């Protein structure tokens, strides 16, 4: 039965059709959706159904439902989204032929729909129209689906699979179906998994790919067409960062942004310009700069840096979204879309998630109305009935918790205990003070802007020299109230250097010390406060008068090699790079040609990285990449602060390469904790880490070294090891962070020359460090009568004299508070959850998030 006939079959014959398909050999058609190894997929497409994850953790589905794959407790098809029963706290989704699954924030997997081959993993072969818990499986971080089998990647790097196994796709060395998870043989160190109709593939941490199961069309990529019930290595591939599978083909994304594929190619799904199968990887033609890949039934998809979607392969029902119904053996761009962060494909339909939470679809967009002619849409169409973060039209779905027979998704075991610390109810950061909602950000001066533009006439060199006369005339004519002078530069160069006369900067610093020169190029902008440029010092170092040298601002977009290097390191840490890296540099150049770099400033310098699309700020952050050490670290960033331009404002005291990373981070022991939102947001920005990969230990106490490291990361200070003044911090994980914190003036040691890093920090010590951090961020200490603020604490006399002004300053702006009894408890040891909440309030106050 061909795919064009299958979607028209009447529901009364669906059961017969399904049995016929499943009795076929390993050539039988199937559909899989790959999470591309991320573990955080928000959308998934099955044979003819779609599931989507909302920001509130609920799951919604629409399309075919004859085997309960919508999970709403019925077997009634629905063209409108219905809520999957009993799921709350989902973090990732996947969908197979006629079944669906969700990974919960506790590492447990729940599945629903068809169970003919045990693909639900609950030990039976009974279909289920509501989610059931997969047996004997915990600690999962990634899920993926085959046609009628399911795959899970655990935190320990092992792979487990269950369901159909007639071609060895479970990887346990047999061809026997399994109703419960079995471990794939001889496979460890895995970072991503994906499944096809009758094959499975996995990505190792060393960048190699391994596959097993059906190989009749070369989908194992080993140069043969011989099936294998155990993993074999795909030939000739290295540097792979993610995977995706279609029915009988596999796609792989390399660290250089290119895509390679192998297996079936009858509709051009390999993208190499032919329609010939390949048992070895071939490169997708003409596609570079790819950030994410995925695959539908017999076609493939890719996302590039600007949030654009590219598709290739089958297109008889418009699933490529390019306005035609002709197959394509090369990648074609889906028109009219930007800011897309995820895409998934089914048999004949494609679904995409935009950064603002909107869903877009094309192809056969109403598979739930199979008794009528389905609507075919060949261009993207926005869904109006569901969004990731907004309201959803009521379609009769049952709200979880209203049905006594619903499963309880968060069920890690009977021995699970409340992870909230015993004294949290009375602490500064108890639920009534959750997050930073009471903190009012430090006021920033209003900007009054005037602009002048220059065109690059360097013949492709990318250098624009601003002449003194033109700039002086511009400054003289500007409104006296102007405090931001924009120098707009137009150039097509990948790297653009703007040279500004030093004598003009010196004069402006004298007349208006608060002025800012903002250099704007297509890739972004760089704010240069004239107060941060010591022209006299630069003059001495260059041996040139201010009239004989220029201050330079260089903004460069990363080439393929640099982007690939940064992407690889970001991916290795479990994040996705969601912006093209941009380098910001400042320096000076004399008329003699002598140059010097300005790498460190005494204040935070703003730069705007233009992305062209938005990302979710709750799970995204900005990083600075150190090319010498090949490491990246978080830097303060504010998303959505670019006015009418989509991007991120980055604040840093240095220069270098910057990009945006996205990754939804959570821990098993905070799922019902009052500080969960703050902890997850800080973890997704690389500021905070868990005790291990699965647990945060919110009730644990914080040491002095741990809190110093938190402040260093939150303030964007590089913690590369440097010499320090303390005798007891060398050779430790925190050495660099503690020494950097001391150099920044955030911490001080004891009279005996020690820091005592393992000593649990008290609340008044924390208040002092936070007060110093606020001032380091450029916000003066809150003014006011210390005694007036301290009077609000019933135990004010217990606060040490050396801490009183700091406690008063941070309490005045609501960063730290007393408990319900009005006590500050200065000598109490702070918990990790309290530290996270206090740190988030600090970042809000200083406008660093």
LOTORMI-295643 format. One record per residue (C-alpha): residue in one letter; y, z, x. Coordinates in steps of 0.1 Angstrom, whole numbers, plus 2048, in hexadecimal, padded with zeros to 3 digits. Each point is the difference from the previous one (the first is absolute). Layout:
<lumlums>
aYZX...
</lumlums>
This chain:
<lumlums>
x800800800x8217F580Fx81E817803x8147EA7E7x7E68067E5x7FA825808x82280C7F4x7FC7EE7DFx7DF8107F7x8018147E0x7FC825803x7E17FF7EBx7EE7EE81Cx80F81381Dx7E2816805x7E97E2803x8187EF818x80281F816x7DA803802x7FD7DB809x81980581Cx7EF81E80Ex7DE7F0800x80C7E3816x7FA7FF825x81A80A81Ax8127E07F8x80B80F7DEx8258027FAx811821805x82280F804x80E81B817x82180F807x80880E822x81781D807x8077F0821x7F5820810x81E8137F6x7F08197E8x8218007ECx7FD7E17EAx8158037E1x7F27E27EEx7DD7F07FDx7F27E27EEx7DC7FC7F4x7EF7E27F2x8177FF7E1x810822800x81D811812x806824809x82181080Cx80A82280Ex82180F7F4x815818815x7F581D7EAx7DC7FB80Cx7F47F27DEx7EC7DF7FFx8057E47E7x7EA7E27F9x8007E07ECx7EA7E17FBx7DA7FD7F9x7EF8217F5x7DE7F67F4x7EF818819x81B81B7FFx8127F481Fx82280A7F2x7F58257FFx8118087DFx7E080C7EEx7FB7E07EEx7F17DD806x81D7EE7EFx8137E6814x825806803x81B7E880Ax81881E803x7FC81D819x7EC81E7F5x7FD821812x7E0807812x7F38217F2x800820814x80F7F3821x81E81180Fx807802825x7F17DF809x80B7F1822x7ED7DF802x7EE7E77E9x7E77E5802x7EE7E97E8x7DF7ED801x7F07E77E8x8008167E2x80682380Ex81E81380Ex80581E816x81B81880Bx80481681Fx80F8217F8x817815816x7E3818806x7EB7E5811x7E87FC7E2x7F87DF7F0x7FE7FA7DBx7F27DF7F0x7FC7F07DEx7F37E17EFx7E07EC808x7E5814810x7E27E87FEx7F9803826x80D823805x8237F580Bx80F81F7F0x7ED816818x7F781C7E8x7DB7FD803x7FA7EC7E0x8027DC7F4x8138087E0x8227F07FAx81D8177FCx8217F97EDx80F81E810x80280B825x7E181180Fx7FE812821x7EE7EE81Dx7E581880Cx7FC80F822x8207F280Ex81F81280Dx81B7FB81Ax8067DC7F6x8207EE80Cx7F97DB7F7x7ED7F07E4x7F77DB7FAx7EB7EC7E8x7E67E4802x7F47ED7E2x7E881B7F5x80181981Cx81A81980Dx80B80A822x81182080Dx80E808822x800825809x818813815x7E580381Bx8007DA804x7DE7FB7F0x7FA7E77E4x7EC8067E0x7F67E87E5x7ED7FF7DFx7F57E87E5x7F27DD803x7EE7F9821x7EB7E17FBx80F7EF81Fx804820815x8248057F8x7FC826800x7F97FE825x7E481B801x7E67E880Ex7EF7F97DEx8057E97E2x7FA81C7E7x81B8097E7x80E824802x80E8147E3x811818818x8137FB821x7EC7F881Fx80E7FF823x8047DE812x7EA80081Fx80D803823x8257FD7F6x81A81980Bx825800809x8087EA7E2x8257FE7F4x7FD7E67E3x7E57F27E9x7FE7E37E7x7E57F17EAx7F87DE7F2x7E77F57E6x7E1807816x80F809821x81481C810x81680281Fx81081C814x81B80281Ax7FB81781Ex81B813812x7FD7E981Ex80B7E27EAx7DD7F07FDx7F17F67DEx7DC8067F5x7EF7F27E1x7DF8017EDx7EF7F37E1x7FF7DC7F4x8097E581Ax7F67E07EDx8237F3804x80880F822x81281F7F1x7F281681Cx8137EC81Ax7E680181Bx7FB7DB803x7E08007EBx7F77FE7DBx7E581B802x80381F7EAx801822811x7F98237F0x81181181Dx8227FA810x8057E2818x8207FA813x8177E37F5x8037E881Dx8207FA814x8178197EEx81481C80Fx8218117F9x7F98017DAx8148197EBx7F37FA7DDx7E77ED7EBx7FB7F17DDx7E37EF7EFx7FD7E67E4x7DF7F57F0x7F07F181Ex81C80181Bx811819815x82480180Ex80D81481Ex82380880Ax807802826x81A816810x8147E1808x8067F97DBx7E77E37FEx7E47FD7E7x7DC7F5808x7E47FA7E7x7DC7F47FDx7E57F97E6x8027EB7E1x81C7E67FEx7F97E97E3x8228067F1x813803821x7FF826800x7FD802826x8237F0802x7F87EA81Fx8097DF7EFx7DC7F77F8x7E78077E5x7E2805818x7EE821803x802812821x7E881980Fx81A80981Ax82480C7FCx81A7E57FCx8268057FFx8137FD7E0x8187E3807x825805803x8018257F7x81181A816x8118217FCx7E780C7E7x8008257F7x7E48027E6x7E37EB7F4x7EA7FF7E1x7E87E97EEx7F77F57DDx7E07EF7F4x8047E0814x82380380Ex814815818x822811802x81880D81Ax820814801x81B7F881Ax81C81680Dx8197F77E6x7E980A7E4x7F67DC7F8x7DE7F67F4x7EB7E380Dx7E07F37F0x7E67E6807x7DF7F47F2x7F57FC7DBx81D7F97E8x7F07F07E1x80F81B7EAx821805813x7F481D815x8147F581Ex8208047ECx8127E280Fx8057EE7DFx7E27E8803x7DB8017F8x7F47EE81Fx7EB81181Bx810804822x7EF803822x82080C810x81681E7F7x81B7F97E6x81C8187F8x80380F7DEx8247F87F5x8198197F3x7F082080Dx80D81981Ax7FB824807x7DB7FE7F8x7EC81D810x7DD7F97F3x7EC7E37F0x7DD7FD7F2x7EC7E37F1x7E37FD7E7x7ED7E37F4x81D7EC7F3x81D818800x81781081Ax8148207FDx81D80B817x812821804x825800808x81181B813x81580A7E2x7DF8087EDx7FF7DF7ECx7E07ED7FCx7FE7D9801x7E37EA7F6x7F67DC7FFx7E17EB7F8x7EC80A7E1x81681D7F7x7F080B7DFx7DB803808x7FD81B7E5x8037E57E5x7E17ED807x7F97F67DBx8207EB803x80D7E981Ax80D81581Dx8237FB80Bx8037ED821x81F807814x8057EC820x81F81380Cx806826803x8068127DFx80D8237FFx7EC8197ECx8158137E7x7E68187F3x7F8813820x81180A821x7F681681Dx81B81A7F9x8107F97DFx7F58047DCx7E17EE7F2x7FD7F27DDx7E98157EBx7E17EC7FAx7EA81B7F2x7F480E821x7F68247FFx814819815x7E9812819x7F98237F5x8007FA7DBx7DB7F87FFx7E881C807x7E67E880Cx8167F181Bx7F4804824x814816817x80A7EA81Ex80B81C817x7DF811804x7F9807825x7E781B7F8x7FC8227F1x809812820x8237F0801x81C81A801x8258007FAx8107F5820x82280F7F8x80981E816x7FE8227EFx825808806x80D7DD7F5x80980D7DEx81A817810x80A7EB81Dx8207ED806x7ED7DF7F8x7ED80B7E1x7FC7E67E4x8218087F0x8117F3820x7E97E2805x80D7E4816x8257FB806x80D7FC7DDx81A81B805x80E7F3820x8217EE7FFx8027E781Ex81C805819x81E7EB7F5x8067E0813x8227F1804x8077E37EAx8007DE811x81E7EA7FFx7F57DE80Ex8127E280Ex7ED7E280Fx8047E3818x7E77E5807x7F67EC81Ex7E87E2804x7E97FD81Ex80C7E3815x7EA80781Ex7EA7E37FBx7E18147F6x80581C81Ax8078197E4x81F80F810x8218047EEx81E80C814x81B8107EBx8227F9810x81981B804x81D7EE7EFx7EC7F87E0x7F28237FEx821811806x8117EB7E5x7E48097E8x803825807x8267FF7FDx7FF7EF7DEx7E68177F1x80981A7E6x807821813x7E78117E9x7E47EA80Ex7E7813815x7E47E6803x8077DF811x7E57E67F9x7FA7E5819x7EA7E67EEx7EE7E8817x7EF7E07F4x7E57F3817x7DD7F17FCx7F4810821x7E3818800x814817817x8268047FAx817811818x8238097F6x81980881Cx81E8157F7x81D805819x7FF82380Ex826803802x8027FB7DAx7E681B7FAx813818817x8217FA7EDx7EF8047DEx7F082080Cx82280D809x8117F67DFx7E38067E8x7E4815810x7EC8007DFx7FE7DA7FEx7DF7ED800x7F97DC80Bx7E47F27ECx7EF7E180Ex7EE7EC7E5x7E77E4806x7E57F17E9x7E581A80Cx81681E7F9x81E81380Dx80981A81Ax81B81B7FDx812807820x81881E7FCx81C7FC819x7FD826808x7DD7F980Dx80C7E781Ax80E81081Fx8137E280Ex80C81481Ex7DC80A80Ax7F47DC7FBx81D7F4815x7F781781Dx7DB7F57FFx8087DB7FFx81C802819x8167EC7E8x81F8077ECx7FE8007DAx8107DE800x7E47F3816x7E18097ECx7F37FF7DCx7EA8177EBx7E27EE7F3x7EB8047E1x7DF7EC7FFx7EA7FD7E1x7E07ED804x7E47F77E8x7DD80480Ex7EC7E280Bx7DB7FC7F7x7F481281Fx81681F7FDx7FA8017DAx7DA7FE806x80181C81Ax8148187E9x7EB7F67E1x7E0808813x80B82380Bx80D8077DDx7E07F57F0x7EC815818x81281F7F2x7F67F77DCx8227F17F5x80B7DD7F6x81E7F0811x8177F57E4x81E7F2812x8057E881Cx80881581Fx8247FE80Bx80E80B822x823810801x810804823x82280980Dx80F7FC822x81C7F2815x8057E1815x81B7FB81Ax8117DF808x7EC800820x7E07FF7ECx7F5824807x7F08107E2x7F58237F5x7EF80D7E2x80B81C7E9x7E08107F4x80A8237F6x81D80C7EAx80D8227F9x8017F97DBx7EA7ED7E7x8077DA7FFx7F97EE7DFx7EF7DF7FFx7F57EC7E2x7DF7ED801x8027E57E6x7DE7FA7EFx8087E97E3x7EA8167E9x7FB8247F8x7E3818808x7F68207F0x81581B813x7E781B7F7x7E57F1815x8157ED81Ax81380A81Fx8127F181Ex7F3802823x80D7F9823x7E77EF817x800809825x7F57E0812x7F9811821x7E981B7F1x7F47E97E3x80581C7E8x8168047E1x81181E7F1x8128077DFx8267FD7FEx81780A7E3x8027E57E6x8117FC7DEx7F17E47EAx8167EE7E6x82080A812x80A7DC809x8157F97E2x7F67DE7F2x7E87FA81Cx7DC80C800x7F681281Fx803822812x81C813812x7F280E820x81181D812x7F8806824x80F80D820x7F07E5814x7F77DB7FFx7E17EB800x7E87EE7E9x7FF80B7DCx7EA7F87E2x7F580E7DFx7DD80E7FBx7F08077DEx7E18157F9x7F88197E5x7F4820810x7F181E7EFx7E881D806x7E380E7ECx80D8237FFx8237F97F2x7F77EC7E0x80C81C7E9x818811818x8248057F8x80B7F1821x7EB7E17FDx81D7E87FBx81280C81Fx7E1801815x7F57DC7F6x8237F2806x803810822x7DD7F480Ax8077DD7F4x81F800817x7EA80C81Ex814821802x7E48177F5x7DB800807x7E28137F3x7EA819810x7E77E4800x7FD7DD7F0x7F780F7DEx8118227FDx82480C804x7FA8267FEx81F8077EBx7FC826801x7FB801826x81B80F816x8177EB816x804806825x8207FC813x7F37E1812x7F57F07DFx8228057F0x8127F381Fx7EA7E17FEx8087FB7DBx825802808x7FD7E781Dx7EE7E77EAx8178057E2x81F7FA816x7F27E1810x7FF80F823x7E87F0818x7E681A80Bx7F37ED81Ex7F881C819x81D80B816x80681D817x8098207EFx80D823806x7E38147F2x7E380D814x7E78007E4x8017DE7F0x7F37E881Bx7E17EB7FAx7FF8067DAx8017E87E2x82380E7F9x80E7FE823x8167E27FAx80C80B7DEx80982380Cx8127F481Fx8127E67EBx80A81A7E7x80E81681Cx8137E380Fx8107F97DDx80A8257FDx7E98067E2x7EC81D810x80581A81Bx7E6815812x7FC824809x81081281Dx7E07FF814x8027D9800x7E57FC7E6x8017EE7DFx7E18117F1x7F57E07EEx7E280F7EEx81481D7F1x8037FC7DAx8247F87F7x8138187EAx8177F57E4x81F80B812x7F57ED81Fx7FA7E17EBx8238047F0x810800823x7ED7E180Bx8097EE7DFx82580A804x8007F0823x7EE7E17F3x81B7FC7E5x81B80181Bx7ED7E8816x7FF7E87E3x826800800x8068177E3x81681E808x7F38227F7x8088097DCx8208147FFx8068207ECx7FD825801x7DF80A810x8008227EFx8057EF7DEx7E17EB803x7EB81C810x80A8177E4x7E97EB7E9x7E280D814x7F48237F7x7F1804823x81F7F2813x80181E817x7DE7F580Dx80D7DF80Dx805801826x8247FE80Cx7F87E1815x7F47EE7E1x81980A7E6x8197E3803x7E37E7800x7EF80F7E2x8228007EEx8077DC809x7DF7F27F4x7FE8167E2x8237F57F5x7F47DC7FDx7DF80A7EFx7E97F681Dx7F2822801x7FF8197E3x7F58227F6x7E28087EAx80180A7DCx808824809x81E7F6815x7EF806821x8037EA81Ex7E4810814x80D7F7822x7E280C814x7E67EF7E9x7EC7E480Fx8067DF7EFx7E47EA7F3x7FA7DC807x8097F77DCx821814802x8087EF821x7FB7DE7F0x8168087E2x81B80E816x7FF7E2817x8037E87E2x81F8137F4x80F7FE823x7FB7DA801x8107FD7DDx81E81580Bx8077EC820x7F97DF7EEx7E27F7815x7EB7F47E3
</lumlums>
